[in-house]
Amino acid sequence: MSEDKKLSLIERAVSRSVDPASLQRSRLDGPDDGQSGAPQEGVASVDPRATPARPEQPSQRRWELDLARLEADGFLVPADGRSQLAEEFRMIKRPLLSNAFGTGATLVADGNLIMVTSTYPSEGKTFTAINLAMSLAKEIGKTVMLVDADVGRSSFHRVLGTPSSPGLIDALLDQHLSLGDIIIETNIPNLRILPKGRSHNLANELLASSSMARITRELADRYPDRIIVFDSPPLLITNEAVALSAHMGQIVFVIEAERTVQSAVKEALGLLDADKPIGLVLNKARRPVGGDFYGHYGHYGYYGYSDRAEGATA
């Protein structure tokens, strides 16, 4: 894709995404599954199921998530089957699953590695990452790992109540540390959590290290039937978020409607590899936008979910 065409596609996307005059505090409808799961042209096709999975060792750690509190805070829980939020995240996850586990041309290399990011903090990316993982955990025959990779500004411990250490930073610092010893099992059968880990003055730099490449490679190859969702730092806050995106197969990009300016969104999108599927989630939008808003301009997909006070989480 030429740079001129790429810029044109981004301009078309963000001009419809964050223009207050056109949104008028709108609520978005979701895309139909057929369109969102369209084949991704120009992306290497690798069948993740072709790599035999190494047996997963039982986790040594378990945590009981307070599901009642999470539900009261506006998050999805296993019992939430037909709510509007549940339906909206079904729309978001379908193309991600198709890219990761579909057949033939629809497969995306490392499609089971999904990064959730944003332009700036407090646009709702952690809210999106947690709910996406909760929705994916309902899939039959799939397990989900939620990784806290926002190592400089983590809110997982506060939101989920899980211990923050040991975790990702510890694994990055010690290549002999087994991931099986630090992954947390939860009372949601198909959901695992990899917390941030210890505080470290070079935490963000570690995301760009060869150790991070090693860990993402191990996660992708060892668990080909698992979906790994990374809550990453915002793109314009630290350069390491861009380095992390290079290891991902798919990217979910969260935009806060009527707050994040178009120029910032264009700058952030310009840092990402346009050959990867990038789904835009327009957060806190109120009015349905015409169906032409949803489509695939290049590799940009468009999804949306409704305004909720909790959506401002990280």
C-alpha positions in Angstrom: 0.0 0.0 0.0 1.5 3.4 -1.0 2.0 6.0 1.7 -0.4 8.4 -0.1 -3.1 5.8 -0.2 -2.5 4.7 3.4 -2.8 8.3 4.5 -6.0 8.7 2.5 -7.5 5.6 4.2 -6.6 6.8 7.6 -8.0 10.2 6.9 -11.3 8.7 5.8 -11.4 6.6 8.9 -10.6 9.2 11.5 -12.7 11.9 9.9 -15.8 9.7 10.5 -14.5 8.5 13.9 -13.9 11.6 15.9 -15.7 14.5 14.2 -18.1 15.9 16.9 -20.3 17.4 14.3 -21.0 14.2 12.5 -21.2 12.0 15.7 -23.4 14.3 17.8 -22.8 12.0 20.8 -23.8 9.0 18.7 -24.2 5.3 19.5 -22.8 2.9 17.0 -24.3 -0.2 15.4 -21.9 -3.1 14.9 -20.8 -4.5 11.6 -22.2 -7.6 10.2 -20.1 -10.6 10.7 -19.6 -11.4 7.1 -18.1 -8.1 6.3 -15.9 -7.9 9.3 -14.5 -11.4 8.8 -13.5 -10.7 5.2 -10.2 -12.1 4.0 -7.2 -9.9 4.8 -5.3 -9.3 1.6 -1.5 -9.0 1.7 -1.2 -10.7 5.1 0.8 -13.9 5.3 -1.4 -16.9 6.0 -0.2 -19.3 8.7 -2.4 -21.9 10.1 -1.8 -21.8 13.9 -3.2 -25.2 14.2 -0.4 -26.7 12.2 2.0 -26.3 15.1 1.5 -29.1 17.7 0.8 -27.6 21.1 3.0 -28.5 24.0 1.1 -29.8 26.9 0.0 -26.9 29.2 1.3 -27.3 32.7 -1.3 -26.5 35.4 -0.9 -23.1 36.9 0.4 -22.8 40.4 -1.7 -19.8 41.1 -5.5 -19.3 41.3 -7.6 -16.2 41.9 -11.3 -15.8 42.5 -12.5 -12.8 40.6 -15.3 -10.9 42.3 -17.8 -11.3 39.5 -20.6 -9.5 41.3 -18.4 -6.4 41.7 -17.2 -6.6 38.1 -20.8 -6.8 36.9 -21.7 -3.8 39.1 -18.8 -1.9 37.6 -20.2 -2.5 34.1 -18.0 -5.4 32.9 -19.1 -8.6 31.2 -19.4 -11.7 33.4 -20.2 -15.3 32.3 -23.9 -15.0 33.3 -24.3 -11.9 31.0 -25.6 -13.6 27.8 -27.9 -11.2 26.0 -27.2 -7.7 27.2 -26.4 -5.0 24.8 -22.8 -5.0 25.9 -22.5 -8.7 25.4 -23.9 -8.4 21.9 -21.6 -5.5 21.0 -18.5 -7.5 22.0 -19.8 -10.5 20.0 -19.6 -8.2 17.0 -16.1 -7.1 17.9 -14.7 -10.6 18.5 -16.1 -12.4 15.4 -13.7 -11.0 12.9 -10.8 -11.5 15.3 -11.7 -15.2 15.7 -12.1 -15.5 11.9 -8.7 -14.1 11.3 -7.1 -16.3 14.0 -8.8 -19.6 13.5 -10.6 -19.4 10.1 -9.6 -21.4 7.1 -7.6 -20.7 4.0 -7.1 -17.0 3.0 -8.8 -15.7 6.1 -6.0 -16.7 8.4 -3.7 -14.1 9.7 -0.1 -14.9 10.9 -0.1 -14.9 14.7 -3.8 -14.0 14.6 -4.2 -15.4 18.2 -2.0 -12.5 19.5 -4.3 -9.5 19.9 -3.1 -6.1 21.1 -5.6 -3.6 22.5 -4.2 0.0 22.5 -5.3 3.6 22.1 -3.8 7.0 21.3 -3.8 8.3 24.9 -4.6 7.0 28.4 -8.2 6.9 29.7 -9.9 6.2 26.3 -11.2 2.9 27.5 -8.6 0.4 26.3 -8.4 -1.6 29.5 -12.2 -1.7 29.7 -12.2 -3.0 26.1 -9.4 -5.5 26.7 -11.1 -7.0 29.8 -14.5 -7.2 28.2 -13.1 -8.7 25.0 -11.3 -11.4 27.0 -14.5 -12.1 28.9 -16.5 -12.4 25.7 -13.8 -14.6 24.1 -13.7 -16.9 27.1 -17.3 -17.9 26.3 -16.1 -19.6 23.1 -16.4 -23.3 23.2 -13.0 -25.1 22.8 -11.0 -21.9 23.3 -9.1 -20.5 26.2 -8.1 -16.9 26.7 -5.1 -15.3 28.4 -5.3 -11.7 29.3 -1.9 -10.1 29.6 -1.3 -6.8 31.4 1.4 -5.2 29.2 0.6 -1.6 30.2 3.5 -1.9 32.5 4.0 1.8 33.2 0.4 2.6 34.1 -1.4 -0.7 34.9 -4.9 -0.6 36.3 -5.5 -4.4 36.3 -4.8 -4.8 39.9 -7.4 -2.2 40.8 -10.0 -3.3 38.3 -9.7 -7.1 38.7 -8.4 -7.3 42.2 -5.7 -9.7 41.1 -2.1 -9.7 42.5 0.2 -7.7 40.4 3.4 -9.8 40.9 5.0 -12.0 39.9 4.1 -11.5 36.3 5.3 -10.3 32.8 8.1 -8.1 34.0 9.5 -11.0 36.1 9.4 -13.2 33.0 11.2 -10.6 30.9 14.0 -10.3 33.5 14.4 -14.0 34.1 14.3 -16.2 31.0 14.4 -19.3 33.3 11.1 -18.4 34.9 8.3 -20.7 33.7 5.2 -18.9 32.5 3.2 -21.7 34.0 4.4 -20.6 37.5 3.1 -17.0 37.0 -0.1 -17.4 35.0 -3.1 -17.0 37.2 -6.1 -19.3 36.8 -9.5 -17.8 37.6 -12.9 -18.9 38.5 -13.9 -18.4 34.9 -12.9 -21.8 33.5 -11.5 -20.5 30.1 -9.8 -17.4 31.4 -6.2 -17.0 32.5 -4.4 -13.8 33.5 -0.7 -12.8 33.2 -0.3 -9.8 35.5 2.2 -7.0 35.1 4.7 -8.2 37.6 7.2 -6.3 39.7 7.9 -2.6 39.3 11.0 -1.8 37.4 12.6 1.4 36.2 13.0 0.0 32.7 9.6 -1.7 32.5 8.6 0.0 29.2 12.0 -0.7 27.6 11.6 -4.4 28.5 8.6 -4.5 26.1 10.9 -3.7 23.2 13.5 -6.3 24.3 14.4 -9.6 22.7 12.9 -11.2 25.8 9.5 -9.8 24.9 9.9 -11.3 21.4 10.7 -14.6 23.0 7.7 -14.6 25.3 5.2 -13.7 22.6 6.7 -16.3 20.3 6.3 -18.9 23.1 2.7 -17.9 23.8 1.8 -18.0 20.1 3.5 -21.4 19.4 2.8 -23.2 22.6 -0.9 -22.5 22.8 -2.2 -22.4 19.2 -5.8 -22.9 20.4 -5.5 -20.0 22.9 -6.3 -16.4 22.3 -3.9 -14.0 24.0 -5.2 -10.4 24.6 -2.5 -7.8 25.5 -3.6 -4.6 27.1 -0.7 -2.4 25.9 0.5 1.1 26.6 -1.1 4.0 24.5 0.8 4.5 21.3 1.6 8.2 21.8 2.8 7.8 25.4 5.7 5.4 24.9 7.6 4.1 21.8 7.6 0.7 23.3 4.0 0.2 22.4 4.9 0.4 18.8 7.7 -2.2 19.4 5.1 -4.5 21.1 2.7 -4.1 18.1 5.3 -5.7 15.8 4.9 -9.0 17.7 1.1 -9.0 17.4 -1.1 -10.6 14.7 -4.1 -8.2 15.2 -4.7 -4.8 16.8 -7.8 -3.4 18.4 -7.5 0.4 18.5 -9.8 2.3 20.9 -10.8 5.9 20.2 -12.8 8.0 22.6 -15.5 9.7 20.6 -15.6 13.5 20.7 -12.4 13.7 22.8 -9.5 12.3 20.8 -8.6 14.7 18.0 -8.2 13.5 14.5 -4.6 14.5 14.1 -3.6 12.4 17.1 -5.5 9.4 15.8 -3.8 9.7 12.4 -0.4 10.0 14.1 -1.0 6.9 16.2 -2.3 4.8 13.3 0.6 5.9 11.2 2.9 4.2 13.7 1.3 0.8 13.1 1.9 -1.7 10.3 -1.0 -1.1 7.9 -0.6 -4.7 6.6 -2.0 -6.0 9.9 -5.8 -6.1 10.6 -6.5 -3.1 12.8 -10.0 -2.8 14.2 -11.2 0.6 15.5 -13.5 0.6 18.5 -15.2 4.0 18.8 -15.8 4.3 22.6 -18.6 6.3 24.3 -20.5 7.1 21.1 -24.3 7.5 21.4 -26.0 7.7 18.0 -26.0 5.0 15.3 -23.9 6.0 12.3 -24.8 4.9 8.8 -23.7 1.4 7.7 -21.1 3.0 5.3 -19.0 3.8 8.4 -18.3 0.2 8.8 -16.2 -1.4 6.1 -12.6 -2.3 5.3 -10.6 0.5 3.9 -7.3 -1.3 3.5 -7.0 -3.3 6.7 -9.0 -1.0 8.9 -12.2 -2.5 10.4 -14.7 -0.5 12.3 -16.7 -1.5 15.4 -18.4 0.4 18.2 -19.9 0.0 21.6 -22.1 2.3 23.6 -21.4 5.0 26.1 -20.9 3.7 29.7 -19.3 5.5 32.6 -17.0 2.5 33.2 -15.7 2.8 29.6 -13.1 5.4 30.7 -11.1 2.7 32.5 -7.5 3.1 31.3 
